[in-house]
Amino acid sequence: YPKVWIYHRRNMPMEVVSEFDTWRKVRDWEGSEGWVHQSLLIGSRHVIVTDENITLYSAADKNARKIALVSASVIGRIEDCPATVDWCQLRFGDFEGWAPRHGFWGIYEGENVEG
């Protein structure tokens, strides 16, 4: 089969949309799809910033202390994302904080993710 895409960034978030044997059909944040071997995917969950930027806060509250401003296309790890609140705890390098569930791609609406 021909190569459609080659991803060069570590931890790029992918949505698994189908499985066949040891192969996974994945979709990226721009909607591109293709098949990859399961050994190339990792179990930890990551997001990619899709807005111009997002703000990380010290707590799940807009009045909390601002920790960092994260630019578009930066990839971060989901540390915690309770389904009961509209906030996710994310890590971008040395910066960890809470951000509202909008402005990034890599989690379903209402999904619960524990880091």
C-alpha positions as CSV (number, residue, x, y, z in Angstrom):
1,Y,0.0,0.0,0.0
2,P,1.2,3.5,-0.7
3,K,2.2,5.8,2.2
4,V,-0.4,8.6,2.6
5,W,1.2,10.5,5.5
6,I,4.4,10.3,7.5
7,Y,4.1,11.8,11.0
8,H,7.3,13.2,12.5
9,R,6.0,14.5,15.8
10,R,6.0,12.4,18.9
11,N,2.7,11.9,20.8
12,M,0.5,13.2,17.9
13,P,-3.1,12.5,19.1
14,M,-4.9,10.1,16.9
15,E,-8.5,8.7,17.0
16,V,-8.7,5.0,16.3
17,V,-11.7,4.5,14.1
18,S,-11.3,0.9,13.1
19,E,-9.2,-2.2,13.8
20,F,-8.0,-5.2,11.7
21,D,-5.7,-7.7,13.2
22,T,-2.6,-5.7,14.3
23,W,-3.5,-2.6,12.2
24,R,-5.4,0.4,13.3
25,K,-7.2,2.9,11.1
26,V,-6.6,6.3,12.6
27,R,-7.9,9.9,12.1
28,D,-5.8,12.9,12.9
29,W,-7.1,16.3,14.1
30,E,-7.4,17.6,10.5
31,G,-9.5,14.6,9.5
32,S,-6.9,12.7,7.5
33,E,-7.2,8.9,7.8
34,G,-4.9,6.0,7.3
35,W,-3.8,2.6,8.6
36,V,-0.9,2.2,11.1
37,H,0.6,-0.8,12.9
38,Q,-0.5,-1.0,16.5
39,S,3.2,-0.9,17.6
40,L,3.4,2.7,16.5
41,L,0.7,3.9,18.8
42,I,1.0,4.6,22.5
43,G,-1.6,4.2,25.2
44,S,-1.3,7.6,26.9
45,R,-3.7,10.3,25.8
46,H,-2.5,13.5,24.2
47,V,-4.1,16.7,22.7
48,I,-3.1,19.2,20.2
49,V,-4.0,22.9,20.6
50,T,-6.4,24.0,17.8
51,D,-7.2,27.5,18.9
52,E,-4.7,30.4,18.5
53,N,-3.7,29.6,22.1
54,I,-5.2,28.3,25.3
55,T,-4.5,29.3,28.9
56,L,-3.5,26.9,31.6
57,Y,-4.8,27.7,35.1
58,S,-3.7,26.5,38.5
59,A,-7.2,25.1,39.2
60,A,-10.3,24.4,37.1
61,D,-11.5,28.0,37.5
62,K,-11.2,31.0,35.3
63,N,-10.4,33.1,38.4
64,A,-7.4,30.8,39.3
65,R,-3.8,31.8,38.7
66,K,-2.7,31.7,35.1
67,I,0.2,29.3,34.6
68,A,1.0,29.4,30.9
69,L,-0.3,30.5,27.5
70,V,0.0,27.5,25.1
71,S,0.2,28.3,21.3
72,A,-1.6,26.5,18.4
73,S,-0.3,23.1,17.2
74,V,1.5,22.4,20.5
75,I,1.0,18.8,21.7
76,G,0.3,18.1,25.4
77,R,-0.6,15.1,27.6
78,I,-3.9,14.6,29.3
79,E,-3.3,14.2,33.0
80,D,-6.9,14.1,34.1
81,C,-10.2,15.0,32.4
82,P,-13.3,14.2,34.5
83,A,-16.5,13.9,32.6
84,T,-18.3,15.8,35.3
85,V,-16.6,19.1,34.7
86,D,-15.8,21.2,31.6
87,W,-12.0,21.3,32.4
88,C,-9.0,19.0,31.7
89,Q,-5.7,18.9,33.5
90,L,-3.0,19.0,30.8
91,R,0.8,18.9,30.7
92,F,2.8,20.8,28.1
93,G,6.5,20.1,28.8
94,D,7.2,21.6,32.3
95,F,3.9,23.3,32.5
96,E,0.9,21.5,34.0
97,G,-2.5,23.1,34.6
98,W,-6.2,23.1,33.9
99,A,-7.9,24.3,30.7
100,P,-11.5,24.5,29.6
101,R,-12.4,21.5,27.3
102,H,-12.5,23.7,24.1
103,G,-9.5,24.9,22.1
104,F,-7.8,21.6,21.7
105,W,-8.4,18.2,20.0
106,G,-8.0,14.8,21.4
107,I,-10.9,14.1,23.7
108,Y,-14.6,13.4,23.1
109,E,-17.3,15.7,24.6
110,G,-18.3,14.2,28.0
111,E,-15.5,11.6,27.9
112,N,-13.7,10.7,31.2
113,V,-9.9,10.3,31.0
114,E,-7.7,9.5,33.9
115,G,-4.0,10.0,33.5
